[in-house]
């Protein structure tokens, strides 16, 4: 938080302090209620500025008030993430997924971003990773690149205002229903198709989706043996070939999915840019 913002908050705190203490002299409590944001329910706890000390100094009270503002800020780290923060999260996620950075070739620009990571940026990345279900993978990436944590892993889970995650909705559509009863397709291909259609449907219909859903699709494509021709024919049958190609282009850019793990050529067009915007709107990337 910059000095100008901090000073303004302290001034507001001081004015409020005088008013409250002169009127009733009671302890201050700030109630911040649960809010619904992008399908996620967040709970922020009551904060008692005075605590047990009615004669608390202005410095103590202002620090507690500023901490309260930090609680609110932490409720949605993605809104404060810069483009560089999102790029670093991509790098760490890819490293954690692959598990071996020796095979990863980073440009000098990305190396500079990674090794000049501030504690504030790292904090936002870790909080967002926890939000999106990819924290463990990102932590592996940090360890592989020997980047220290700004706070302990246990502290991440203790920070106020983290979301109460709800279960991924079962996507009910004709294509998935058909796949579940299709005896001509093997289990590996069926699972990939269902994950793919679930992601595409959730993006298109603005359903609840997290980054971990795309990570699971990435792992299914990268680490399973499957019939690429069969999968290609299935997405064509469901008229999803273009959307699949667009999603693969995004996964190539943001998740490091290689061409050898795609059963359809990635596509970069206006539809791909629209899909990027929809994923950004969902606070995913």
C-alpha positions as CSV (number, residue, x, y, z in Angstrom):
1,X,0.0,0.0,0.0
2,X,1.5,3.4,-1.0
3,X,2.1,6.2,1.4
4,X,-0.6,8.4,0.0
5,X,-3.3,5.7,0.4
6,X,-2.0,4.8,3.9
7,X,-2.1,8.5,5.0
8,X,-5.7,8.9,3.7
9,X,-6.8,5.8,5.5
10,X,-5.2,7.0,8.7
11,X,-6.9,10.4,8.4
12,X,-10.2,8.7,8.0
13,X,-9.5,6.5,10.9
14,X,-8.6,9.5,13.1
15,X,-11.8,11.3,12.2
16,X,-13.9,8.2,12.9
17,X,-12.0,7.6,16.2
18,X,-12.8,11.1,17.5
19,X,-16.5,10.8,16.6
20,X,-17.0,7.4,18.1
21,X,-15.1,8.1,21.3
22,X,-16.9,11.4,22.0
23,X,-20.4,10.0,21.2
24,X,-20.4,6.8,23.1
25,X,-16.9,5.7,24.1
26,X,-17.7,2.1,23.1
27,X,-15.4,-0.3,21.5
28,X,-15.3,-0.2,17.7
29,X,-16.3,-3.2,15.7
30,X,-16.3,-3.3,11.9
31,X,-18.7,-5.8,10.5
32,X,-17.9,-6.9,6.9
33,X,-20.5,-9.3,5.7
34,X,-20.3,-12.2,3.4
35,X,-20.4,-11.3,-0.3
36,X,-20.9,-13.3,-3.4
37,X,-18.4,-12.8,-6.1
38,X,-18.1,-14.8,-9.3
39,X,-19.9,-17.7,-7.8
40,X,-17.7,-17.7,-4.7
41,X,-18.9,-17.0,-1.2
42,X,-16.4,-15.1,0.9
43,X,-16.5,-14.5,4.6
44,X,-14.8,-11.6,6.3
45,X,-14.6,-11.6,10.1
46,X,-15.6,-8.9,12.5
47,X,-12.6,-6.8,13.4
48,X,-12.4,-5.1,16.8
49,X,-10.2,-2.0,16.5
50,X,-9.9,-1.4,20.2
51,X,-9.5,-5.0,21.3
52,X,-9.4,-5.2,25.1
53,X,-7.7,-1.8,25.4
54,X,-10.0,1.2,25.4
55,X,-7.0,3.5,25.7
56,X,-5.3,2.1,22.7
57,X,-3.0,4.5,20.9
58,X,-3.9,6.0,17.5
59,X,-1.0,4.1,15.9
60,X,-2.4,0.7,17.1
61,X,-5.9,1.6,16.0
62,X,-4.8,2.8,12.6
63,X,-2.7,-0.3,12.1
64,X,-5.7,-2.5,12.9
65,X,-7.9,-0.5,10.5
66,X,-5.3,-0.8,7.8
67,X,-5.2,-4.5,8.5
68,X,-8.9,-4.6,8.0
69,X,-8.5,-3.0,4.6
70,X,-5.9,-5.6,3.7
71,X,-8.4,-8.3,4.6
72,X,-10.8,-6.8,2.0
73,X,-8.0,-6.5,-0.6
74,X,-7.0,-10.1,-0.1
75,X,-10.6,-11.1,-0.8
76,X,-10.0,-10.9,-4.6
77,X,-6.2,-10.9,-5.4
78,X,-6.9,-11.3,-9.1
79,X,-8.2,-7.7,-9.4
80,X,-4.9,-6.4,-8.2
81,X,-2.7,-8.8,-10.2
82,X,-0.7,-7.1,-13.0
83,X,0.1,-8.6,-16.3
84,X,3.6,-9.5,-15.0
85,X,2.0,-11.3,-12.0
86,X,-0.1,-13.4,-14.3
87,X,2.9,-14.3,-16.4
88,X,4.9,-15.4,-13.4
89,X,1.9,-17.5,-12.2
90,X,1.9,-19.2,-15.6
91,X,5.7,-19.9,-15.4
92,X,5.4,-21.4,-11.9
93,X,2.3,-23.4,-12.8
94,X,4.0,-24.9,-15.9
95,X,7.1,-25.7,-13.9
96,X,5.0,-27.4,-11.2
97,X,3.1,-29.4,-13.8
98,X,6.2,-30.6,-15.6
99,X,8.3,-31.0,-12.5
100,X,11.6,-30.4,-14.2
101,X,12.8,-26.9,-15.1
102,X,15.9,-28.1,-17.0
103,X,13.7,-28.8,-20.0
104,X,12.0,-25.5,-19.8
105,X,13.4,-22.6,-21.8
106,X,12.6,-19.2,-20.4
107,X,13.3,-16.0,-22.3
108,X,15.5,-13.4,-20.7
109,X,12.4,-11.3,-20.2
110,X,10.6,-14.0,-18.3
111,X,13.7,-14.8,-16.2
112,X,13.9,-11.1,-15.2
113,X,10.2,-11.2,-14.2
114,X,10.7,-14.4,-12.2
115,X,13.8,-13.4,-10.3
116,X,12.7,-9.9,-9.6
117,X,9.4,-11.0,-8.1
118,X,8.4,-8.8,-5.1
119,X,6.9,-10.1,-1.9
120,X,3.7,-8.3,-2.7
121,X,3.4,-9.9,-6.2
122,X,4.2,-13.3,-4.7
123,X,1.5,-12.8,-2.1
124,X,-1.1,-12.0,-4.8
125,X,0.0,-15.0,-6.9
126,X,-0.2,-17.4,-3.9
127,X,-3.6,-16.1,-2.8
128,X,-5.0,-16.4,-6.4
129,X,-3.5,-19.8,-6.7
130,X,-5.3,-20.9,-3.6
131,X,-8.5,-19.4,-5.0
132,X,-8.1,-21.4,-8.2
133,X,-7.1,-24.7,-6.7
134,X,-3.5,-24.7,-8.1
135,X,-1.6,-23.7,-5.0
136,X,0.3,-27.0,-4.5
137,X,1.5,-26.9,-8.1
138,X,2.6,-23.3,-7.9
139,X,4.5,-24.0,-4.7
140,X,6.3,-26.8,-6.5
141,X,7.3,-24.2,-9.2
142,X,8.6,-21.8,-6.5
143,X,10.7,-24.6,-5.0
144,X,12.1,-25.6,-8.4
145,X,13.2,-22.0,-9.1
146,X,14.5,-21.5,-5.5
147,X,12.2,-18.5,-4.9
148,X,11.4,-18.0,-1.2
149,X,7.9,-17.6,0.1
150,X,6.9,-14.2,1.6
151,X,5.0,-16.1,4.3
152,X,4.6,-19.8,5.3
153,X,2.3,-22.2,3.5
154,X,0.3,-22.5,6.7
155,X,-0.2,-18.8,6.8
156,X,-1.7,-18.8,3.3
157,X,-4.6,-20.9,4.6
158,X,-5.1,-18.7,7.7
159,X,-5.5,-15.4,5.8
160,X,-8.9,-13.8,6.2
161,X,-11.4,-13.6,3.5
162,X,-10.5,-16.6,1.4
163,X,-13.4,-18.1,-0.5
164,X,-15.7,-20.9,0.6
165,X,-15.4,-22.9,-2.5
166,X,-18.4,-24.7,-3.9
167,X,-18.3,-27.9,-5.8
168,X,-17.9,-27.8,-9.6
169,X,-21.4,-28.0,-11.1
170,X,-22.2,-31.1,-13.1
171,X,-22.5,-29.8,-16.6
172,X,-25.7,-31.3,-18.1
173,X,-25.7,-31.2,-21.8
174,X,-26.5,-33.5,-24.7
175,X,-22.9,-34.2,-25.6
176,X,-21.9,-35.3,-22.2
177,X,-25.0,-37.5,-21.8
178,X,-24.2,-39.2,-25.1
179,X,-20.6,-39.8,-24.1
180,X,-21.5,-41.5,-20.9
181,X,-23.5,-44.1,-22.8
182,X,-21.3,-44.4,-25.8
183,X,-19.8,-47.9,-25.9
184,X,-17.6,-47.2,-28.9
185,X,-15.2,-45.0,-26.9
186,X,-12.7,-46.1,-24.3
187,X,-12.4,-44.7,-20.7
188,X,-9.4,-42.4,-21.4
189,X,-10.9,-40.8,-24.5
190,X,-14.3,-40.5,-22.7
191,X,-12.7,-38.7,-19.7
192,X,-10.8,-36.2,-21.9
193,X,-13.9,-35.5,-23.9
194,X,-16.0,-34.9,-20.8
195,X,-13.4,-32.6,-19.3
196,X,-13.0,-30.7,-22.5
197,X,-16.7,-30.2,-23.0
198,X,-17.2,-29.2,-19.4
199,X,-14.6,-26.5,-19.7
200,X,-15.9,-25.2,-23.0
201,X,-19.5,-25.2,-21.8
202,X,-18.6,-23.5,-18.5
203,X,-16.7,-20.8,-20.4
204,X,-19.5,-20.2,-23.0
205,X,-22.3,-20.3,-20.4
206,X,-20.4,-18.3,-17.8
207,X,-20.7,-21.2,-15.3
208,X,-18.5,-21.6,-12.2
209,X,-15.0,-22.6,-13.4
210,X,-11.5,-22.5,-11.8
211,X,-8.0,-22.7,-13.2
212,X,-7.6,-26.2,-11.7
213,X,-10.3,-27.4,-14.3
214,X,-7.9,-26.5,-17.1
215,X,-5.0,-28.0,-15.3
216,X,-6.8,-31.3,-15.0
217,X,-7.5,-31.2,-18.7
218,X,-3.8,-30.4,-19.3
219,X,-2.7,-33.4,-17.3
220,X,-5.2,-35.7,-19.1
221,X,-3.9,-34.6,-22.4
222,X,-0.2,-34.8,-21.5
223,X,0.1,-37.9,-19.3
224,X,-2.5,-40.3,-20.9
225,X,-2.4,-42.6,-23.9
226,X,-5.4,-42.0,-26.1
227,X,-6.6,-42.2,-29.7
228,X,-6.1,-38.8,-31.2
229,X,-8.1,-39.6,-34.3
230,X,-11.0,-40.8,-32.3
231,X,-11.0,-37.6,-30.2
232,X,-10.7,-35.4,-33.3
233,X,-13.7,-37.2,-34.8
234,X,-15.7,-36.8,-31.6
235,X,-15.2,-33.0,-31.3
236,X,-16.1,-32.6,-35.0
237,X,-19.2,-34.7,-34.4
238,X,-20.2,-32.4,-31.5
239,X,-19.3,-29.3,-33.7
240,X,-16.7,-28.2,-31.2
241,X,-13.6,-28.4,-33.4
242,X,-13.0,-24.6,-33.6
243,X,-13.6,-24.0,-29.9
244,X,-11.3,-26.9,-29.0
245,X,-8.6,-25.5,-31.3
246,X,-9.0,-22.0,-29.6
247,X,-8.8,-23.5,-26.1
248,X,-5.7,-25.4,-27.1
249,X,-4.1,-22.1,-28.4
250,X,-4.8,-20.6,-24.9
251,X,-3.4,-23.7,-23.1
252,X,-0.3,-23.5,-25.3
253,X,0.2,-19.9,-24.3
254,X,-0.7,-20.0,-20.6
255,X,-0.1,-23.7,-19.6
256,X,2.7,-24.7,-21.8
257,X,0.8,-27.5,-23.6
258,X,3.0,-28.7,-26.4
259,X,1.8,-29.3,-30.0
260,X,2.6,-33.0,-29.5
261,X,-0.2,-33.3,-26.9
262,X,-2.9,-31.7,-29.0
263,X,-5.2,-33.8,-31.3
264,X,-6.2,-30.7,-33.2
265,X,-4.2,-27.8,-34.6
266,X,-4.4,-24.7,-32.3
267,X,-6.3,-21.8,-33.7
268,X,-5.7,-18.0,-33.0
269,X,-8.5,-15.9,-34.3
270,X,-11.1,-13.4,-33.0
271,X,-12.9,-16.3,-31.3
272,X,-9.8,-17.1,-29.4
273,X,-9.4,-13.5,-28.2
274,X,-13.1,-13.6,-27.1
275,X,-12.4,-16.8,-25.1
276,X,-9.3,-15.2,-23.5
277,X,-11.6,-12.3,-22.3
278,X,-14.1,-14.7,-20.9
279,X,-11.5,-16.5,-18.9
280,X,-10.1,-13.1,-17.7
281,X,-13.7,-12.1,-16.7
282,X,-13.9,-15.3,-14.7
283,X,-10.8,-14.3,-12.7
284,X,-8.9,-17.3,-13.9
285,X,-6.1,-15.8,-16.0
